[in-house]
Amino acid sequence: MTDRLFFFFIAALGLLSFLSLYRAVVGPRTEDRLVAINVMTTKTILIIVMIANMTRSYTYLDVALVYALCSFIVTIAVLKGIKKGRLY
């Protein structure tokens, strides 16, 4: 029963990621696009964690943690590039 529930949540998060992808492509401002991409990465991290829980293979949690850290660093770099016009 719980595997079906996890599969349902993974499918729902995948569908919602496509809605965020639409906002990332159509978004009127750069900030809107950046927020949409952050939402997509957060949903991807949740999907990875749910798959790790379903398969009982917790090495996926390390992958999710590295993905979250890379997402955070990229977000900071993009915001700094928007604000100052350069990354250094």
N, CA, C and O atoms as a GROMACS GRO file, in nm:
protein
  352
    1MET      N    1   0.081  -0.120   0.000
    1MET     CA    2   0.000   0.000   0.000
    1MET      C    3   0.085   0.126   0.000
    1MET      O    4   0.056   0.221  -0.073
    2THR      N    5   0.190   0.127   0.081
    2THR     CA    6   0.272   0.248   0.087
    2THR      C    7   0.351   0.269  -0.041
    2THR      O    8   0.380   0.382  -0.078
    3ASP      N    9   0.386   0.159  -0.110
    3ASP     CA   10   0.456   0.175  -0.238
    3ASP      C   11   0.366   0.244  -0.341
    3ASP      O   12   0.414   0.326  -0.419
    4ARG      N   13   0.239   0.211  -0.340
    4ARG     CA   14   0.147   0.277  -0.432
    4ARG      C   15   0.131   0.424  -0.396
    4ARG      O   16   0.121   0.510  -0.483
    5LEU      N   17   0.130   0.452  -0.267
    5LEU     CA   18   0.119   0.591  -0.222
    5LEU      C   19   0.243   0.671  -0.263
    5LEU      O   20   0.232   0.784  -0.310
    6PHE      N   21   0.362   0.611  -0.243
    6PHE     CA   22   0.484   0.677  -0.286
    6PHE      C   23   0.484   0.700  -0.437
    6PHE      O   24   0.523   0.806  -0.484
    7PHE      N   25   0.440   0.599  -0.512
    7PHE     CA   26   0.435   0.613  -0.657
    7PHE      C   27   0.339   0.724  -0.698
    7PHE      O   28   0.368   0.800  -0.791
    8PHE      N   29   0.225   0.736  -0.630
    8PHE     CA   30   0.131   0.843  -0.658
    8PHE      C   31   0.193   0.980  -0.631
    8PHE      O   32   0.178   1.072  -0.712
    9PHE      N   33   0.263   0.993  -0.519
    9PHE     CA   34   0.327   1.122  -0.488
    9PHE      C   35   0.439   1.155  -0.585
    9PHE      O   36   0.458   1.271  -0.621
   10ILE      N   37   0.513   1.054  -0.627
   10ILE     CA   38   0.620   1.078  -0.725
   10ILE      C   39   0.560   1.124  -0.858
   10ILE      O   40   0.612   1.216  -0.921
   11ALA      N   41   0.451   1.062  -0.900
   11ALA     CA   42   0.385   1.103  -1.024
   11ALA      C   43   0.328   1.244  -1.012
   11ALA      O   44   0.337   1.323  -1.106
   12ALA      N   45   0.270   1.277  -0.897
   12ALA     CA   46   0.216   1.412  -0.877
   12ALA      C   47   0.328   1.516  -0.877
   12ALA      O   48   0.312   1.623  -0.937
   13LEU      N   49   0.439   1.486  -0.813
   13LEU     CA   50   0.551   1.581  -0.813
   13LEU      C   51   0.610   1.597  -0.952
   13LEU      O   52   0.653   1.706  -0.990
   14GLY      N   53   0.613   1.489  -1.029
   14GLY     CA   54   0.660   1.498  -1.167
   14GLY      C   55   0.571   1.586  -1.251
   14GLY      O   56   0.620   1.667  -1.330
   15LEU      N   57   0.440   1.572  -1.235
   15LEU     CA   58   0.346   1.657  -1.307
   15LEU      C   59   0.361   1.803  -1.267
   15LEU      O   60   0.359   1.892  -1.352
   16LEU      N   61   0.375   1.828  -1.138
   16LEU     CA   62   0.392   1.966  -1.092
   16LEU      C   63   0.525   2.026  -1.137
   16LEU      O   64   0.536   2.147  -1.154
   17SER      N   65   0.625   1.942  -1.158
   17SER     CA   66   0.752   1.991  -1.211
   17SER      C   67   0.735   2.044  -1.353
   17SER      O   68   0.799   2.141  -1.391
   18PHE      N   69   0.648   1.979  -1.430
   18PHE     CA   70   0.624   2.028  -1.566
   18PHE      C   71   0.552   2.163  -1.563
   18PHE      O   72   0.574   2.247  -1.651
   19LEU      N   73   0.466   2.184  -1.465
   19LEU     CA   74   0.403   2.316  -1.452
   19LEU      C   75   0.507   2.423  -1.416
   19LEU      O   76   0.499   2.536  -1.463
   20SER      N   77   0.602   2.387  -1.332
   20SER     CA   78   0.710   2.480  -1.300
   20SER      C   79   0.799   2.505  -1.421
   20SER      O   80   0.851   2.616  -1.439
   21LEU      N   81   0.817   2.403  -1.504
   21LEU     CA   82   0.894   2.420  -1.626
   21LEU      C   83   0.828   2.521  -1.718
   21LEU      O   84   0.896   2.601  -1.784
   22TYR      N   85   0.696   2.518  -1.724
   22TYR     CA   86   0.624   2.617  -1.804
   22TYR      C   87   0.653   2.759  -1.754
   22TYR      O   88   0.677   2.849  -1.834
   23ARG      N   89   0.653   2.778  -1.623
   23ARG     CA   90   0.681   2.911  -1.567
   23ARG      C   91   0.826   2.950  -1.593
   23ARG      O   92   0.856   3.068  -1.613
   24ALA      N   93   0.916   2.854  -1.593
   24ALA     CA   94   1.057   2.885  -1.619
   24ALA      C   95   1.078   2.929  -1.763
   24ALA      O   96   1.164   3.012  -1.791
   25VAL      N   97   1.000   2.875  -1.855
   25VAL     CA   98   1.015   2.912  -1.995
   25VAL      C   99   0.943   3.043  -2.026
   25VAL      O  100   0.996   3.126  -2.099
   26VAL      N  101   0.823   3.062  -1.971
   26VAL     CA  102   0.739   3.176  -2.007
   26VAL      C  103   0.759   3.294  -1.913
   26VAL      O  104   0.723   3.407  -1.948
   27GLY      N  105   0.816   3.271  -1.795
   27GLY     CA  106   0.825   3.375  -1.692
   27GLY      C  107   0.867   3.510  -1.745
   27GLY      O  108   0.962   3.520  -1.822
   28PRO      N  109   0.797   3.616  -1.705
   28PRO     CA  110   0.827   3.747  -1.762
   28PRO      C  111   0.960   3.806  -1.714
   28PRO      O  112   1.022   3.885  -1.786
   29ARG      N  113   1.003   3.769  -1.595
   29ARG     CA  114   1.128   3.826  -1.543
   29ARG      C  115   1.227   3.714  -1.510
   29ARG      O  116   1.189   3.598  -1.498
   30THR      N  117   1.352   3.751  -1.495
   30THR     CA  118   1.455   3.655  -1.460
   30THR      C  119   1.432   3.597  -1.321
   30THR      O  120   1.458   3.479  -1.298
   31GLU      N  121   1.383   3.678  -1.230
   31GLU     CA  122   1.358   3.630  -1.094
   31GLU      C  123   1.248   3.524  -1.093
   31GLU      O  124   1.257   3.427  -1.018
   32ASP      N  125   1.146   3.542  -1.175
   32ASP     CA  126   1.039   3.441  -1.184
   32ASP      C  127   1.094   3.309  -1.236
   32ASP      O  128   1.058   3.202  -1.188
   33ARG      N  129   1.180   3.318  -1.334
   33ARG     CA  130   1.240   3.197  -1.389
   33ARG      C  131   1.329   3.127  -1.287
   33ARG      O  132   1.331   3.005  -1.278
   34LEU      N  133   1.403   3.207  -1.211
   34LEU     CA  134   1.490   3.149  -1.110
   34LEU      C  135   1.410   3.079  -1.000
   34LEU      O  136   1.448   2.970  -0.956
   35VAL      N  137   1.301   3.138  -0.958
   35VAL     CA  138   1.216   3.074  -0.857
   35VAL      C  139   1.156   2.946  -0.912
   35VAL      O  140   1.147   2.847  -0.840
   36ALA      N  141   1.114   2.946  -1.037
   36ALA     CA  142   1.056   2.826  -1.097
   36ALA      C  143   1.160   2.714  -1.104
   36ALA      O  144   1.127   2.598  -1.080
   37ILE      N  145   1.282   2.748  -1.138
   37ILE     CA  146   1.387   2.646  -1.143
   37ILE      C  147   1.419   2.594  -1.004
   37ILE      O  148   1.445   2.475  -0.988
   38ASN      N  149   1.416   2.681  -0.903
   38ASN     CA  150   1.437   2.635  -0.766
   38ASN      C  151   1.326   2.542  -0.720
   38ASN      O  152   1.351   2.444  -0.650
   39VAL      N  153   1.204   2.571  -0.761
   39VAL     CA  154   1.091   2.483  -0.726
   39VAL      C  155   1.110   2.347  -0.794
   39VAL      O  156   1.083   2.243  -0.733
   40MET      N  157   1.156   2.348  -0.918
   40MET     CA  158   1.179   2.222  -0.989
   40MET      C  159   1.288   2.140  -0.922
   40MET      O  160   1.274   2.018  -0.908
   41THR      N  161   1.396   2.204  -0.879
   41THR     CA  162   1.503   2.128  -0.814
   41THR      C  163   1.458   2.075  -0.679
   41THR      O  164   1.498   1.965  -0.640
   42THR      N  165   1.377   2.150  -0.607
   42THR     CA  166   1.326   2.101  -0.480
   42THR      C  167   1.237   1.979  -0.500
   42THR      O  168   1.245   1.883  -0.423
   43LYS      N  169   1.154   1.982  -0.601
   43LYS     CA  170   1.068   1.867  -0.630
   43LYS      C  171   1.151   1.747  -0.675
   43LYS      O  172   1.119   1.633  -0.642
   44THR      N  173   1.256   1.772  -0.749
   44THR     CA  174   1.344   1.663  -0.792
   44THR      C  175   1.413   1.600  -0.672
   44THR      O  176   1.427   1.478  -0.665
   45ILE      N  177   1.455   1.682  -0.578
   45ILE     CA  178   1.518   1.629  -0.457
   45ILE      C  179   1.417   1.545  -0.378
   45ILE      O  180   1.453   1.438  -0.327
   46LEU      N  181   1.293   1.590  -0.369
   46LEU     CA  182   1.190   1.511  -0.301
   46LEU      C  183   1.166   1.378  -0.371
   46LEU      O  184   1.146   1.276  -0.305
   47ILE      N  185   1.166   1.378  -0.504
   47ILE     CA  186   1.148   1.254  -0.579
   47ILE      C  187   1.263   1.158  -0.551
   47ILE      O  188   1.241   1.039  -0.534
   48ILE      N  189   1.386   1.209  -0.548
   48ILE     CA  190   1.502   1.124  -0.520
   48ILE      C  191   1.492   1.064  -0.380
   48ILE      O  192   1.522   0.946  -0.361
   49VAL      N  193   1.450   1.144  -0.283
   49VAL     CA  194   1.437   1.094  -0.146
   49VAL      C  195   1.327   0.988  -0.137
   49VAL      O  196   1.343   0.888  -0.068
   50MET      N  197   1.216   1.009  -0.207
   50MET     CA  198   1.109   0.909  -0.205
   50MET      C  199   1.152   0.779  -0.271
   50MET      O  200   1.118   0.671  -0.224
   51ILE      N  201   1.227   0.789  -0.379
   51ILE     CA  202   1.277   0.668  -0.444
   51ILE      C  203   1.375   0.596  -0.352
   51ILE      O  204   1.375   0.473  -0.346
   52ALA      N  205   1.457   0.670  -0.279
   52ALA     CA  206   1.549   0.609  -0.183
   52ALA      C  207   1.472   0.535  -0.074
   52ALA      O  208   1.512   0.427  -0.032
   53ASN      N  209   1.362   0.594  -0.030
   53ASN     CA  210   1.281   0.529   0.073
   53ASN      C  211   1.209   0.406   0.019
   53ASN      O  212   1.196   0.306   0.089
   54MET      N  213   1.161   0.413  -0.105
   54MET     CA  214   1.091   0.299  -0.164
   54MET      C  215   1.184   0.181  -0.186
   54MET      O  216   1.147   0.067  -0.158
   55THR      N  217   1.303   0.207  -0.234
   55THR     CA  218   1.397   0.098  -0.267
   55THR      C  219   1.485   0.058  -0.150
   55THR      O  220   1.560  -0.039  -0.158
   56ARG      N  221   1.476   0.132  -0.042
   56ARG     CA  222   1.558   0.108   0.077
   56ARG      C  223   1.707   0.114   0.044
   56ARG      O  224   1.789   0.047   0.108
   57SER      N  225   1.741   0.195  -0.055
   57SER     CA  226   1.881   0.218  -0.093
   57SER      C  227   1.914   0.362  -0.056
   57SER      O  228   1.885   0.454  -0.132
   58TYR      N  229   1.973   0.380   0.058
   58TYR     CA  230   1.990   0.514   0.112
   58TYR      C  231   2.113   0.586   0.059
   58TYR      O  232   2.145   0.695   0.106
   59THR      N  233   2.181   0.528  -0.037
   59THR     CA  234   2.290   0.602  -0.102
   59THR      C  235   2.234   0.712  -0.191
   59THR      O  236   2.304   0.807  -0.225
   60TYR      N  237   2.107   0.699  -0.228
   60TYR     CA  238   2.042   0.806  -0.305
   60TYR      C  239   2.030   0.935  -0.223
   60TYR      O  240   2.022   1.044  -0.280
   61LEU      N  241   2.029   0.922  -0.093
   61LEU     CA  242   2.021   1.041  -0.008
   61LEU      C  243   2.146   1.127  -0.023
   61LEU      O  244   2.138   1.250  -0.016
   62ASP      N  245   2.261   1.063  -0.043
   62ASP     CA  246   2.383   1.139  -0.069
   62ASP      C  247   2.373   1.216  -0.200
   62ASP      O  248   2.418   1.330  -0.211
   63VAL      N  249   2.314   1.153  -0.299
   63VAL     CA  250   2.294   1.219  -0.428
   63VAL      C  251   2.200   1.339  -0.412
   63VAL      O  252   2.225   1.446  -0.468
   64ALA      N  253   2.094   1.321  -0.335
   64ALA     CA  254   1.999   1.431  -0.312
   64ALA      C  255   2.066   1.546  -0.238
   64ALA      O  256   2.040   1.662  -0.269
   65LEU      N  257   2.151   1.515  -0.142
   65LEU     CA  258   2.220   1.620  -0.066
   65LEU      C  259   2.316   1.698  -0.155
   65LEU      O  260   2.320   1.821  -0.148
   66VAL      N  261   2.392   1.630  -0.238
   66VAL     CA  262   2.484   1.698  -0.330
   66VAL      C  263   2.406   1.782  -0.430
   66VAL      O  264   2.447   1.894  -0.462
   67TYR      N  265   2.294   1.730  -0.479
   67TYR     CA  266   2.211   1.804  -0.573
   67TYR      C  267   2.155   1.931  -0.508
   67TYR      O  268   2.149   2.036  -0.572
   68ALA      N  269   2.115   1.921  -0.382
   68ALA     CA  270   2.064   2.038  -0.311
   68ALA      C  271   2.173   2.143  -0.291
   68ALA      O  272   2.148   2.262  -0.306
   69LEU      N  273   2.293   2.100  -0.257
   69LEU     CA  274   2.403   2.195  -0.238
   69LEU      C  275   2.441   2.264  -0.369
   69LEU      O  276   2.466   2.384  -0.372
   70CYS      N  277   2.445   2.187  -0.477
   70CYS     CA  278   2.476   2.247  -0.609
   70CYS      C  279   2.367   2.346  -0.649
   70CYS      O  280   2.397   2.452  -0.704
   71SER      N  281   2.243   2.313  -0.622
   71SER     CA  282   2.133   2.403  -0.654
   71SER      C  283   2.145   2.534  -0.577
   71SER      O  284   2.123   2.642  -0.632
   72PHE      N  285   2.180   2.524  -0.450
   72PHE     CA  286   2.197   2.643  -0.368
   72PHE      C  287   2.310   2.731  -0.420
   72PHE      O  288   2.295   2.853  -0.428
   73ILE      N  289   2.422   2.672  -0.454
   73ILE     CA  290   2.537   2.748  -0.504
   73ILE      C  291   2.504   2.816  -0.636
   73ILE      O  292   2.541   2.932  -0.657
   74VAL      N  293   2.435   2.746  -0.725
   74VAL     CA  294   2.397   2.806  -0.853
   74VAL      C  295   2.300   2.921  -0.833
   74VAL      O  296   2.310   3.023  -0.902
   75THR      N  297   2.207   2.906  -0.741
   75THR     CA  298   2.112   3.014  -0.713
   75THR      C  299   2.184   3.138  -0.663
   75THR      O  300   2.154   3.249  -0.708
   76ILE      N  301   2.276   3.122  -0.572
   76ILE     CA  302   2.352   3.236  -0.520
   76ILE      C  303   2.434   3.301  -0.632
   76ILE      O  304   2.441   3.423  -0.640
   77ALA      N  305   2.496   3.220  -0.717
   77ALA     CA  306   2.576   3.275  -0.826
   77ALA      C  307   2.489   3.353  -0.924
   77ALA      O  308   2.529   3.460  -0.970
   78VAL      N  309   2.373   3.301  -0.958
   78VAL     CA  310   2.285   3.370  -1.052
   78VAL      C  311   2.235   3.501  -0.992
   78VAL      O  312   2.231   3.604  -1.060
   79LEU      N  313   2.197   3.498  -0.866
   79LEU     CA  314   2.149   3.622  -0.802
   79LEU      C  315   2.260   3.726  -0.794
   79LEU      O  316   2.234   3.845  -0.812
   80LYS      N  317   2.382   3.682  -0.766
   80LYS     CA  318   2.494   3.776  -0.762
   80LYS      C  319   2.521   3.832  -0.902
   80LYS      O  320   2.552   3.950  -0.917
   81GLY      N  321   2.508   3.747  -1.002
   81GLY     CA  322   2.526   3.793  -1.140
   81GLY      C  323   2.419   3.892  -1.182
   81GLY      O  324   2.447   3.985  -1.257
   82ILE      N  325   2.296   3.872  -1.134
   82ILE     CA  326   2.188   3.966  -1.166
   82ILE      C  327   2.210   4.100  -1.098
   82ILE      O  328   2.191   4.205  -1.157
   83LYS      N  329   2.252   4.093  -0.972
   83LYS     CA  330   2.265   4.217  -0.895
   83LYS      C  331   2.385   4.300  -0.938
   83LYS      O  332   2.372   4.421  -0.959
   84LYS      N  333   2.501   4.237  -0.952
   84LYS     CA  334   2.624   4.312  -0.983
   84LYS      C  335   2.659   4.312  -1.132
   84LYS      O  336   2.736   4.396  -1.177
   85GLY      N  337   2.604   4.219  -1.205
   85GLY     CA  338   2.637   4.212  -1.348
   85GLY      C  339   2.760   4.130  -1.375
   85GLY      O  340   2.798   4.112  -1.491
   86ARG      N  341   2.824   4.079  -1.271
   86ARG     CA  342   2.942   3.992  -1.285
   86ARG      C  343   2.947   3.898  -1.166
   86ARG      O  344   2.880   3.922  -1.065
   87LEU      N  345   3.026   3.793  -1.175
   87LEU     CA  346   3.030   3.692  -1.070
   87LEU      C  347   3.147   3.708  -0.973
   87LEU      O  348   3.154   3.634  -0.875
   88TYR      N  349   3.237   3.800  -0.996
   88TYR     CA  350   3.351   3.816  -0.904
   88TYR      C  351   3.344   3.946  -0.830
   88TYR      O  352   3.432   3.975  -0.749
   0.00000   0.00000   0.00000
